[in-house]
């Protein structure tokens, strides 16, 4: 008789009608019963493929086995041996292109819901006050500086602490987290959870100094007088604009600006909090990555009546997680694929009132490997909007690299590193989006881990 | 953190604060600014560093109450703490021995003019200062400016102090006088900087202005402070705040600075209502 593999246990979620009126988490998390039901779907392969799909190589079968045994806190600790931020990864990792893609079940059935299980045990451990701080080795007398308190920096700090170093993270903003706090909205990653994860790292011994813009208040050379090494993971914090006519009209925001107002500064609670966003009725979001989905879904929750996503390629090329595209569509966001704006039209008071667009078709692949969009002549049309959120990517913010000219960067300003994350400046390492360009939280975390290993290796070899 | 160690009222609605921030005090240069959050729910606002004492570890900011955040700040007292102060941000002023620098400060713009005038003076420039205010009561930091100026001209709109007229009138007189002017620095309301620049452009006098558009992060990450300089887009927080006054699109800047006026009005009304209720 053939083995019957059940489908993934469904994730309970807020309904679209309810959730567009609040900023609460959309996926509600598995109950214990659901987690058990899902965990036993894992067939415990002799040669598990899932582990190699994980950028930080979590021992997935081991943590799933502990769930089956009802040892949820131990399961969380198992994950934390390689991934210090499981409550975050379980929520934002694109498992469908990583561990779950490699899961042997995914060939004919649905893969094991590895991400949902990771989230379940991380939340269980936290909610039941079972978080234990592992034994930290005695301080070896060396201090390492980390620039940026995003996922890369937080991970590096945690790993260095477990190796006996004291890590100090310098953060430019007034709260730690990087994209985790300013970019990813509350309804995908509650900030209370971020605070708990950051708190865990602080208990491991990582020090976080906020309101510290390295490159302004201190140079890297000044830092190196007090710290034996520096890991730069400042992210891809440079907004990219279309560069078309009318872009400085009121009501046109970079996604960074919009999301920072909404997420970090809590503009959705304006009145209680002081940072506003402008009133919005008809919003166009340019782009189709996770940032575009986040911006679109935030604007709905801020009262927009209509949100249109405008992307120059087709659905197939859209970089966002399928899950987030799905959530956006459920919430009523309309997608205009194969469309690109050519200019913005503003009213007399300088506020945007419309966007002229062109239809596109797809030609041969370009340097990114994706099919190139080609404008269709004569297909211009006007889209009336009062708000535009430009979410077409983020570049390398040059603030630190311009202040440190002996760190080699490429033409676009990304830091150049060797295979072990060393930059051209001795004792300075780099990772995350400032090296690779916009990528994922988990990839930044992976580079944080590798940087910690290289720093340790280099310090031990002198 | 970020304790206010001294507060001084300079004019109705204008206060000076000395804030304990040793690392910023040590590192800052003339022309740079900080971004402040007054309390936990506040917004991020830029304010120029008007002065500093690196030995005692404090910086000076001057704040004019216009909206909720600045009213809240001006209601704070010495020994209160600010929630967040980050800096020094922005490009420092390029200080050079130009020869004769005319420093024009309008209203609360005199506060950011002061540290630059001081640095230019220390570098060997002759400093002629033109300070303008609507009326005598609103003129600030005259004593500070006198210390760093070789010559000082004061104008008030209503003639209650100094000459009656605008700073541009005084500047035109100075130009007519025939002295060689190597640089004009102008900081104040955008309309003032616009008209100073239009005037100096006629005579081809190098002019620097300092812009204060709306800012959020202050490190070049969000783009809200974008200004048009000639044909280029620049961010005031990382490329500025100082720019060539002849290249700035002032009309666009004024439009962008008024984008939130509806929200600002509501927030201020609510704040004043609440503040008045507390006093009853």
Interface residues (C-beta under 8 A of the other chain):
Chain A: X172 X173 X174 X210 X211 X212 X213 X216 X217 X218 X237 X238 X239 X241 X243 X247 X248 X250 X251 X253 X254 X256 X257 X260 X261 X265 X266 X270 X271 X272 X273 X274 X275 X276 X278 X279 X349 X350 X351 X397 X398 X399
Chain B: X23 X24 X27 X37 X41 X42 X43 X44 X68 X69 X83 X84 X85 X86 X87 X88 X89 X216 X217 X219 X220 X221 X222 X223 X224 X226 X228 X233 X238 X252 X255 X256 X259 X260 X262 X263 X267 X270
